[in-house]
């Protein structure tokens, strides 16, 4: 069984991986638009899960500017 926690990265790592602003990603996570895990005050992301959600939003033509 694969350890899913091994795929968790921090906000700056996600921003670099996706080439998106860290501030925007954090806002989307706090609003519940992209999946994340809060560990105390730290926030972690599964890159594959976030990519899936963003791809679904793009396919639907969703536009999240805020």
Biopython code that builds the backbone (N, CA, C, O; Angstrom):
import numpy as np
from Bio.PDB.StructureBuilder import StructureBuilder

atoms = [
    (1, "UNK", "N", (0.840, -1.186, 0.000)),
    (1, "UNK", "CA", (0.000, 0.000, 0.000)),
    (1, "UNK", "C", (0.881, 1.244, 0.000)),
    (1, "UNK", "O", (1.820, 1.352, 0.790)),
    (2, "UNK", "N", (0.578, 2.162, -0.874)),
    (2, "UNK", "CA", (1.368, 3.383, -1.005)),
    (2, "UNK", "C", (1.032, 4.359, 0.114)),
    (2, "UNK", "O", (-0.138, 4.534, 0.457)),
    (3, "UNK", "N", (2.044, 4.990, 0.678)),
    (3, "UNK", "CA", (1.857, 5.981, 1.726)),
    (3, "UNK", "C", (1.494, 7.310, 1.080)),
    (3, "UNK", "O", (2.346, 7.959, 0.473)),
    (4, "UNK", "N", (0.236, 7.721, 1.207)),
    (4, "UNK", "CA", (-0.240, 8.954, 0.581)),
    (4, "UNK", "C", (0.430, 10.191, 1.168)),
    (4, "UNK", "O", (0.553, 11.199, 0.472)),
    (5, "UNK", "N", (0.865, 10.148, 2.422)),
    (5, "UNK", "CA", (1.509, 11.301, 3.040)),
    (5, "UNK", "C", (2.839, 11.629, 2.393)),
    (5, "UNK", "O", (3.330, 12.749, 2.534)),
    (6, "UNK", "N", (3.436, 10.676, 1.686)),
    (6, "UNK", "CA", (4.722, 10.943, 1.051)),
    (6, "UNK", "C", (4.568, 11.933, -0.105)),
    (6, "UNK", "O", (5.559, 12.475, -0.594)),
    (7, "UNK", "N", (3.330, 12.169, -0.542)),
    (7, "UNK", "CA", (3.080, 13.095, -1.636)),
    (7, "UNK", "C", (2.721, 14.493, -1.162)),
    (7, "UNK", "O", (2.406, 15.351, -1.987)),
    (8, "UNK", "N", (2.757, 14.748, 0.129)),
    (8, "UNK", "CA", (2.374, 16.054, 0.647)),
    (8, "UNK", "C", (3.528, 17.040, 0.527)),
    (8, "UNK", "O", (4.674, 16.733, 0.856)),
    (9, "UNK", "N", (3.187, 18.249, 0.038)),
    (9, "UNK", "CA", (4.193, 19.304, -0.059)),
    (9, "UNK", "C", (3.627, 20.584, 0.541)),
    (9, "UNK", "O", (2.421, 20.706, 0.754)),
    (10, "UNK", "N", (4.508, 21.528, 0.806)),
    (10, "UNK", "CA", (4.064, 22.787, 1.390)),
    (10, "UNK", "C", (3.570, 23.752, 0.307)),
    (10, "UNK", "O", (3.618, 23.447, -0.885)),
    (11, "UNK", "N", (3.103, 24.900, 0.739)),
    (11, "UNK", "CA", (2.499, 25.880, -0.165)),
    (11, "UNK", "C", (3.477, 26.364, -1.232)),
    (11, "UNK", "O", (3.120, 26.447, -2.407)),
    (12, "UNK", "N", (4.689, 26.680, -0.835)),
    (12, "UNK", "CA", (5.662, 27.169, -1.813)),
    (12, "UNK", "C", (6.057, 26.092, -2.811)),
    (12, "UNK", "O", (6.313, 26.380, -3.980)),
    (13, "UNK", "N", (6.106, 24.856, -2.345)),
    (13, "UNK", "CA", (6.384, 23.747, -3.246)),
    (13, "UNK", "C", (5.270, 23.566, -4.264)),
    (13, "UNK", "O", (5.528, 23.313, -5.441)),
    (14, "UNK", "N", (4.029, 23.698, -3.804)),
    (14, "UNK", "CA", (2.884, 23.588, -4.709)),
    (14, "UNK", "C", (2.888, 24.730, -5.723)),
    (14, "UNK", "O", (2.649, 24.513, -6.911)),
    (15, "UNK", "N", (3.158, 25.926, -5.257)),
    (15, "UNK", "CA", (3.197, 27.088, -6.151)),
    (15, "UNK", "C", (4.248, 26.893, -7.241)),
    (15, "UNK", "O", (4.002, 27.201, -8.407)),
    (16, "UNK", "N", (5.403, 26.388, -6.865)),
    (16, "UNK", "CA", (6.456, 26.127, -7.843)),
    (16, "UNK", "C", (6.076, 25.027, -8.815)),
    (16, "UNK", "O", (6.328, 25.130, -10.015)),
    (17, "UNK", "N", (5.472, 23.982, -8.294)),
    (17, "UNK", "CA", (5.065, 22.845, -9.120)),
    (17, "UNK", "C", (4.008, 23.243, -10.155)),
    (17, "UNK", "O", (4.057, 22.809, -11.306)),
    (18, "UNK", "N", (3.056, 24.071, -9.728)),
    (18, "UNK", "CA", (1.949, 24.449, -10.600)),
    (18, "UNK", "C", (2.174, 25.764, -11.330)),
    (18, "UNK", "O", (1.402, 26.130, -12.216)),
    (19, "UNK", "N", (3.232, 26.471, -10.956)),
    (19, "UNK", "CA", (3.536, 27.793, -11.513)),
    (19, "UNK", "C", (2.359, 28.745, -11.333)),
    (19, "UNK", "O", (1.939, 29.434, -12.262)),
    (20, "UNK", "N", (1.840, 28.760, -10.102)),
    (20, "UNK", "CA", (0.752, 29.646, -9.719)),
    (20, "UNK", "C", (1.177, 30.410, -8.474)),
    (20, "UNK", "O", (2.013, 29.930, -7.708)),
    (21, "UNK", "N", (0.606, 31.600, -8.262)),
    (21, "UNK", "CA", (0.977, 32.375, -7.074)),
    (21, "UNK", "C", (0.585, 31.679, -5.776)),
    (21, "UNK", "O", (-0.532, 31.180, -5.642)),
    (22, "UNK", "N", (1.504, 31.649, -4.831)),
    (22, "UNK", "CA", (1.252, 31.016, -3.541)),
    (22, "UNK", "C", (0.077, 31.672, -2.826)),
    (22, "UNK", "O", (-0.721, 30.983, -2.190)),
    (23, "UNK", "N", (-0.037, 32.981, -2.921)),
    (23, "UNK", "CA", (-1.128, 33.697, -2.257)),
    (23, "UNK", "C", (-2.478, 33.225, -2.791)),
    (23, "UNK", "O", (-3.406, 32.998, -2.015)),
    (24, "UNK", "N", (-2.591, 33.078, -4.096)),
    (24, "UNK", "CA", (-3.847, 32.630, -4.708)),
    (24, "UNK", "C", (-4.172, 31.200, -4.272)),
    (24, "UNK", "O", (-5.315, 30.893, -3.935)),
    (25, "UNK", "N", (-3.171, 30.339, -4.283)),
    (25, "UNK", "CA", (-3.389, 28.952, -3.866)),
    (25, "UNK", "C", (-3.847, 28.873, -2.413)),
    (25, "UNK", "O", (-4.751, 28.105, -2.087)),
    (26, "UNK", "N", (-3.230, 29.660, -1.545)),
    (26, "UNK", "CA", (-3.624, 29.655, -0.134)),
    (26, "UNK", "C", (-5.056, 30.132, 0.020)),
    (26, "UNK", "O", (-5.823, 29.550, 0.788)),
    (27, "UNK", "N", (-5.428, 31.180, -0.695)),
    (27, "UNK", "CA", (-6.800, 31.680, -0.640)),
    (27, "UNK", "C", (-7.793, 30.604, -1.079)),
    (27, "UNK", "O", (-8.832, 30.418, -0.447)),
    (28, "UNK", "N", (-7.473, 29.907, -2.150)),
    (28, "UNK", "CA", (-8.364, 28.862, -2.660)),
    (28, "UNK", "C", (-8.485, 27.711, -1.665)),
    (28, "UNK", "O", (-9.560, 27.133, -1.502)),
    (29, "UNK", "N", (-7.390, 27.388, -1.010)),
    (29, "UNK", "CA", (-7.411, 26.318, -0.004)),
    (29, "UNK", "C", (-8.249, 26.730, 1.203)),
    (29, "UNK", "O", (-9.049, 25.939, 1.701)),
    (30, "UNK", "N", (-8.073, 27.949, 1.669)),
    (30, "UNK", "CA", (-8.826, 28.420, 2.829)),
    (30, "UNK", "C", (-10.323, 28.509, 2.533)),
    (30, "UNK", "O", (-11.146, 28.339, 3.432)),
    (31, "UNK", "N", (-10.671, 28.773, 1.284)),
    (31, "UNK", "CA", (-12.084, 28.828, 0.879)),
    (31, "UNK", "C", (-12.657, 27.436, 0.602)),
    (31, "UNK", "O", (-13.862, 27.284, 0.403)),
    (32, "UNK", "N", (-11.791, 26.428, 0.592)),
    (32, "UNK", "CA", (-12.242, 25.068, 0.366)),
    (32, "UNK", "C", (-12.358, 24.673, -1.093)),
    (32, "UNK", "O", (-12.955, 23.643, -1.405)),
    (33, "UNK", "N", (-11.798, 25.470, -1.994)),
    (33, "UNK", "CA", (-11.870, 25.170, -3.419)),
    (33, "UNK", "C", (-10.843, 24.131, -3.859)),
    (33, "UNK", "O", (-11.078, 23.392, -4.815)),
    (34, "UNK", "N", (-9.707, 24.072, -3.167)),
    (34, "UNK", "CA", (-8.711, 23.048, -3.479)),
    (34, "UNK", "C", (-8.410, 22.271, -2.196)),
    (34, "UNK", "O", (-8.422, 22.838, -1.103)),
    (35, "UNK", "N", (-8.141, 20.975, -2.334)),
    (35, "UNK", "CA", (-7.925, 20.143, -1.145)),
    (35, "UNK", "C", (-6.592, 20.438, -0.465)),
    (35, "UNK", "O", (-5.575, 20.674, -1.118)),
    (36, "UNK", "N", (-6.629, 20.416, 0.853)),
    (36, "UNK", "CA", (-5.415, 20.627, 1.633)),
    (36, "UNK", "C", (-5.560, 19.947, 2.978)),
    (36, "UNK", "O", (-6.637, 19.475, 3.345)),
    (37, "UNK", "N", (-4.471, 19.904, 3.697)),
    (37, "UNK", "CA", (-4.442, 19.331, 5.030)),
    (37, "UNK", "C", (-3.769, 20.336, 5.950)),
    (37, "UNK", "O", (-2.657, 20.789, 5.682)),
    (38, "UNK", "N", (-4.452, 20.682, 7.038)),
    (38, "UNK", "CA", (-3.856, 21.575, 8.025)),
    (38, "UNK", "C", (-3.239, 20.739, 9.128)),
    (38, "UNK", "O", (-3.895, 19.883, 9.720)),
    (39, "UNK", "N", (-1.970, 20.997, 9.395)),
    (39, "UNK", "CA", (-1.251, 20.327, 10.472)),
    (39, "UNK", "C", (-0.785, 21.441, 11.403)),
    (39, "UNK", "O", (0.261, 22.054, 11.188)),
    (40, "UNK", "N", (-1.575, 21.690, 12.438)),
    (40, "UNK", "CA", (-1.319, 22.859, 13.277)),
    (40, "UNK", "C", (-1.537, 24.107, 12.439)),
    (40, "UNK", "O", (-2.612, 24.296, 11.870)),
    (41, "UNK", "N", (-0.535, 24.947, 12.362)),
    (41, "UNK", "CA", (-0.618, 26.158, 11.539)),
    (41, "UNK", "C", (-0.065, 25.939, 10.139)),
    (41, "UNK", "O", (-0.116, 26.833, 9.293)),
    (42, "UNK", "N", (0.461, 24.750, 9.902)),
    (42, "UNK", "CA", (1.039, 24.441, 8.595)),
    (42, "UNK", "C", (-0.028, 23.897, 7.663)),
    (42, "UNK", "O", (-0.985, 23.255, 8.096)),
    (43, "UNK", "N", (0.152, 24.162, 6.381)),
    (43, "UNK", "CA", (-0.767, 23.672, 5.368)),
    (43, "UNK", "C", (0.019, 22.802, 4.392)),
    (43, "UNK", "O", (1.110, 23.172, 3.958)),
    (44, "UNK", "N", (-0.536, 21.658, 4.056)),
    (44, "UNK", "CA", (0.119, 20.735, 3.133)),
    (44, "UNK", "C", (-0.857, 20.345, 2.038)),
    (44, "UNK", "O", (-2.072, 20.348, 2.234)),
    (45, "UNK", "N", (-0.301, 20.010, 0.882)),
    (45, "UNK", "CA", (-1.098, 19.685, -0.292)),
    (45, "UNK", "C", (-0.619, 18.393, -0.925)),
    (45, "UNK", "O", (0.572, 18.082, -0.908)),
    (46, "UNK", "N", (-1.555, 17.647, -1.481)),
    (46, "UNK", "CA", (-1.236, 16.512, -2.332)),
    (46, "UNK", "C", (-1.308, 17.052, -3.760)),
    (46, "UNK", "O", (-2.385, 17.416, -4.232)),
    (47, "UNK", "N", (-0.184, 17.104, -4.436)),
    (47, "UNK", "CA", (-0.105, 17.715, -5.767)),
    (47, "UNK", "C", (-1.094, 17.076, -6.739)),
    (47, "UNK", "O", (-1.782, 17.780, -7.478)),
    (48, "UNK", "N", (-1.166, 15.762, -6.742)),
    (48, "UNK", "CA", (-2.067, 15.079, -7.673)),
    (48, "UNK", "C", (-3.523, 15.451, -7.423)),
    (48, "UNK", "O", (-4.286, 15.653, -8.368)),
    (49, "UNK", "N", (-3.910, 15.541, -6.157)),
    (49, "UNK", "CA", (-5.293, 15.903, -5.826)),
    (49, "UNK", "C", (-5.611, 17.321, -6.272)),
    (49, "UNK", "O", (-6.689, 17.580, -6.806)),
    (50, "UNK", "N", (-4.682, 18.233, -6.055)),
    (50, "UNK", "CA", (-4.897, 19.626, -6.456)),
    (50, "UNK", "C", (-4.956, 19.734, -7.979)),
    (50, "UNK", "O", (-5.800, 20.450, -8.519)),
    (51, "UNK", "N", (-4.065, 19.028, -8.671)),
    (51, "UNK", "CA", (-4.085, 19.057, -10.141)),
    (51, "UNK", "C", (-5.408, 18.532, -10.677)),
    (51, "UNK", "O", (-5.948, 19.074, -11.641)),
    (52, "UNK", "N", (-5.929, 17.486, -10.061)),
    (52, "UNK", "CA", (-7.210, 16.920, -10.496)),
    (52, "UNK", "C", (-8.331, 17.936, -10.336)),
    (52, "UNK", "O", (-9.138, 18.122, -11.247)),
    (53, "UNK", "N", (-8.385, 18.588, -9.193)),
    (53, "UNK", "CA", (-9.433, 19.585, -8.941)),
    (53, "UNK", "C", (-9.309, 20.756, -9.918)),
    (53, "UNK", "O", (-10.309, 21.194, -10.488)),
    (54, "UNK", "N", (-8.108, 21.257, -10.112)),
    (54, "UNK", "CA", (-7.921, 22.385, -11.029)),
    (54, "UNK", "C", (-8.254, 21.994, -12.463)),
    (54, "UNK", "O", (-8.807, 22.802, -13.209)),
    (55, "UNK", "N", (-7.928, 20.779, -12.856)),
    (55, "UNK", "CA", (-8.268, 20.311, -14.206)),
    (55, "UNK", "C", (-9.780, 20.220, -14.377)),
    (55, "UNK", "O", (-10.310, 20.579, -15.428)),
    (56, "UNK", "N", (-10.478, 19.741, -13.342)),
    (56, "UNK", "CA", (-11.937, 19.666, -13.395)),
    (56, "UNK", "C", (-12.550, 21.060, -13.506)),
    (56, "UNK", "O", (-13.489, 21.275, -14.273)),
    (57, "UNK", "N", (-12.016, 21.995, -12.742)),
    (57, "UNK", "CA", (-12.515, 23.374, -12.803)),
    (57, "UNK", "C", (-12.273, 23.979, -14.185)),
    (57, "UNK", "O", (-13.139, 24.660, -14.733)),
    (58, "UNK", "N", (-11.103, 23.727, -14.734)),
    (58, "UNK", "CA", (-10.784, 24.246, -16.060)),
    (58, "UNK", "C", (-11.701, 23.647, -17.119)),
    (58, "UNK", "O", (-12.126, 24.342, -18.042)),
    (59, "UNK", "N", (-12.003, 22.364, -16.988)),
    (59, "UNK", "CA", (-12.880, 21.698, -17.962)),
    (59, "UNK", "C", (-14.301, 22.251, -17.911)),
    (59, "UNK", "O", (-15.009, 22.279, -18.918)),
    (60, "UNK", "N", (-14.707, 22.693, -16.713)),
    (60, "UNK", "CA", (-16.039, 23.271, -16.549)),
    (60, "UNK", "C", (-16.067, 24.759, -16.916)),
    (60, "UNK", "O", (-17.131, 25.373, -16.976)),
    (61, "UNK", "N", (-14.891, 25.321, -17.157)),
    (61, "UNK", "CA", (-14.814, 26.730, -17.494)),
    (61, "UNK", "C", (-14.934, 27.637, -16.279)),
    (61, "UNK", "O", (-15.293, 28.808, -16.407)),
    (62, "UNK", "N", (-14.636, 27.102, -15.105)),
    (62, "UNK", "CA", (-14.707, 27.896, -13.881)),
    (62, "UNK", "C", (-13.625, 28.965, -13.896)),
    (62, "UNK", "O", (-12.521, 28.745, -14.394)),
    (63, "UNK", "N", (-13.956, 30.120, -13.344)),
    (63, "UNK", "CA", (-13.020, 31.226, -13.307)),
    (63, "UNK", "C", (-12.952, 31.761, -11.882)),
    (63, "UNK", "O", (-13.860, 32.464, -11.438)),
    (64, "UNK", "N", (-11.885, 31.432, -11.168)),
    (64, "UNK", "CA", (-11.695, 31.905, -9.809)),
    (64, "UNK", "C", (-10.631, 32.972, -9.812)),
    (64, "UNK", "O", (-9.438, 32.668, -9.787)),
    (65, "UNK", "N", (-11.052, 34.222, -9.843)),
    (65, "UNK", "CA", (-10.090, 35.325, -9.816)),
    (65, "UNK", "C", (-9.774, 35.745, -8.402)),
    (65, "UNK", "O", (-8.685, 36.253, -8.132)),
    (66, "UNK", "N", (-10.709, 35.542, -7.495)),
    (66, "UNK", "CA", (-10.543, 36.020, -6.128)),
    (66, "UNK", "C", (-9.727, 35.055, -5.324)),
    (66, "UNK", "O", (-9.480, 35.290, -4.141)),
]
sb = StructureBuilder()
sb.init_structure("model")
sb.init_model(0)
sb.init_chain("A")
sb.init_seg("    ")
for serial, (resi, resn, name, xyz) in enumerate(atoms, 1):
    if name == "N":
        sb.init_residue(resn, " ", resi, " ")
    sb.init_atom(name, np.array(xyz, "f"), 0.0, 1.0, " ", f" {name:<3s}", serial, name[0])
structure = sb.get_structure()
